[in-house]
Amino acid sequence: MGEHTDKVSGRVRQALGALKGDRDLKREGEHQERKGEVKGHIDDAVDKAQDAADDLKDKVESAVDKA
């Protein structure tokens, strides 16, 4: 599942667990929500790394063009 889907599904599970008094379901929801948050952080890191690689590529190409 995607980042947002995991977060929403996790919140729903937490709410159902709280309503039903089911600690395991609530805990599963907390875990799934955290999983979505981690996916978001990983996506952000990948985007930053890609941006840095693109910037480096541009600088190298510029240096080669000047040479």
QUIJO-V56042 format. One record per residue. N is the residue number from 1. SS is DSSP state (h for helix, s for strand, l for the rest). PHI is phi in whole degrees, -180 to 180 (999 if undefined). OMEGA is omega in whole degrees, 0 to 359 (none if undefined). Layout:
n=N ss=SS phi=PHI omega=OMEGA
n=N ss=SS phi=PHI omega=OMEGA
This chain:
n=1 ss=l phi=999 omega=179
n=2 ss=l phi=-82 omega=182
n=3 ss=h phi=-55 omega=184
n=4 ss=h phi=-70 omega=179
n=5 ss=h phi=-63 omega=179
n=6 ss=h phi=-63 omega=180
n=7 ss=h phi=-62 omega=182
n=8 ss=h phi=-66 omega=179
n=9 ss=h phi=-60 omega=178
n=10 ss=h phi=-63 omega=179
n=11 ss=h phi=-65 omega=179
n=12 ss=h phi=-64 omega=179
n=13 ss=h phi=-61 omega=179
n=14 ss=h phi=-61 omega=181
n=15 ss=h phi=-65 omega=178
n=16 ss=h phi=-62 omega=178
n=17 ss=h phi=-62 omega=179
n=18 ss=h phi=-67 omega=180
n=19 ss=h phi=-65 omega=183
n=20 ss=h phi=-87 omega=184
n=21 ss=l phi=73 omega=182
n=22 ss=l phi=-98 omega=182
n=23 ss=h phi=-62 omega=181
n=24 ss=h phi=-63 omega=180
n=25 ss=h phi=-65 omega=178
n=26 ss=h phi=-64 omega=179
n=27 ss=h phi=-64 omega=177
n=28 ss=h phi=-61 omega=178
n=29 ss=h phi=-64 omega=178
n=30 ss=h phi=-62 omega=179
n=31 ss=h phi=-64 omega=181
n=32 ss=h phi=-65 omega=178
n=33 ss=h phi=-64 omega=178
n=34 ss=h phi=-63 omega=178
n=35 ss=h phi=-59 omega=177
n=36 ss=h phi=-64 omega=179
n=37 ss=h phi=-64 omega=179
n=38 ss=h phi=-64 omega=177
n=39 ss=h phi=-59 omega=178
n=40 ss=h phi=-63 omega=179
n=41 ss=h phi=-65 omega=179
n=42 ss=h phi=-65 omega=178
n=43 ss=h phi=-60 omega=178
n=44 ss=h phi=-63 omega=180
n=45 ss=h phi=-65 omega=178
n=46 ss=h phi=-63 omega=179
n=47 ss=h phi=-61 omega=179
n=48 ss=h phi=-64 omega=179
n=49 ss=h phi=-65 omega=178
n=50 ss=h phi=-65 omega=177
n=51 ss=h phi=-62 omega=179
n=52 ss=h phi=-65 omega=179
n=53 ss=h phi=-65 omega=178
n=54 ss=h phi=-64 omega=178
n=55 ss=h phi=-62 omega=179
n=56 ss=h phi=-63 omega=179
n=57 ss=h phi=-60 omega=179
n=58 ss=h phi=-62 omega=180
n=59 ss=h phi=-65 omega=179
n=60 ss=h phi=-64 omega=180
n=61 ss=h phi=-62 omega=179
n=62 ss=h phi=-65 omega=180
n=63 ss=h phi=-67 omega=179
n=64 ss=h phi=-67 omega=179
n=65 ss=h phi=-64 omega=180
n=66 ss=h phi=-76 omega=184
n=67 ss=l phi=-78 omega=none
